[in-house]
């Protein structure tokens, strides 16, 4: 985290980006969790 904060000149922008990344990661995880059982059912 220290590397990221020192690299960023605008901390607000970085925080927003981190939040978006976390959101997309959570959505991806949830999507994988939802799609996984369907795949096993169809096979």
CORCORJO-V635137 format. One record per pair of residues at least 12 apart in sequence whose C-alpha atoms are under 10 Angstrom apart, sorted by the first residue. I is the first residue (numbers start at 0). GAP is how many residues later the second one is. Records with the same first field share a line. If there is no record, write none. Layout:
# CORCORJO-V635137
I: GAP  GAP
This chain:
# CORCORJO-V635137
none
